[in-house]
Amino acid sequence: MNHRQQEILTLVQQQGFVSIETLAQNFSVTSQTIRRDINILCEQQLLTRYHGGAGISSSLENVEYTTRQVMNLEEKKMIAKMVANHIPDRASIFLNIGTTTEEIARALLNHTGLRIITNNLNVAAILRSNPSFEIIIAGGVVRQRDGGITGEATIDFIRQFKVNFGIIGISSIDTDGTLLDFDYHEVRVAQAIIENSRQVFLAADHTKFERCAMVRLGPIEQIDALFTDHCPPEHIVTLLKEKNVVLHTSDNVVSLDRSAKS
């Protein structure tokens, strides 16, 4: 995905639908160029093409895992580095399903003595190269498409622990701050992680703001800190301030401070 395609995706996610004519004028390119960009984004299941323009994809189904692995990869790496910088050695951590949390696992490899509980087989595989870590894998049903583990057994397992940091990803942050995802089973595990973490860190790149997803995880005030690559829309920044949520951005546009939840 090139820079223009990324900007097109962001615009469509913000507005819901954008015409080809508007996009061509905005980027000072031909309509044919915009159509090619839209076709590429549609092939990656990031947008849906409509007559005269493009709209956001369905709220019922997420983008394929292999596509998500390479989407906004540099942004995810920057977010992962920020999160890792806020995790001390010898901390206890939950890490859930998602390509961003997998990048966070890589960023944590230089730490010492972490105890990590995860329902993500890819996270466990990444972290096993550090011999000082204790890695605990939740039981449950393994999803073939991405190595995620979900189900009632997973939730019961998570509830046995109380950790220092719960680190989660999300598919969407709605305009009112509601955290949304596509998979009901995955959401229930994330809720258990939130309930059993002393501090909750949410890692989400800028494309997650106002994206469509169907399953409600909960209100944004359930998290202690949001880590993202660019400053969110102004109304989200205002909401974070009102809800006393710390905002960390890799472009250093804004930083809000508060004491951690007890």
Secondary structure as UniProt FT lines:
FT   HELIX           3..15
FT   STRAND          17..19
FT   HELIX           20..27
FT   HELIX           31..43
FT   TURN            44..45
FT   STRAND          47..50
FT   TURN            51..52
FT   STRAND          53..56
FT   HELIX           65..70
FT   TURN            71..72
FT   HELIX           73..85
FT   TURN            89..90
FT   STRAND          92..95
FT   HELIX           99..107
FT   TURN            108..110
FT   STRAND          115..118
FT   HELIX           121..127
FT   TURN            128..129
FT   TURN            131..132
FT   STRAND          134..137
FT   STRAND          141..142
FT   TURN            144..146
FT   STRAND          148..150
FT   HELIX           152..158
FT   TURN            159..160
FT   STRAND          163..169
FT   STRAND          172..173
FT   TURN            175..176
FT   STRAND          178..181
FT   HELIX           184..195
FT   STRAND          197..203
FT   HELIX           206..208
FT   STRAND          215..219
FT   HELIX           220..222
FT   STRAND          225..228
FT   HELIX           234..242
FT   TURN            243..244
FT   STRAND          246..249
FT   TURN            250..251
//
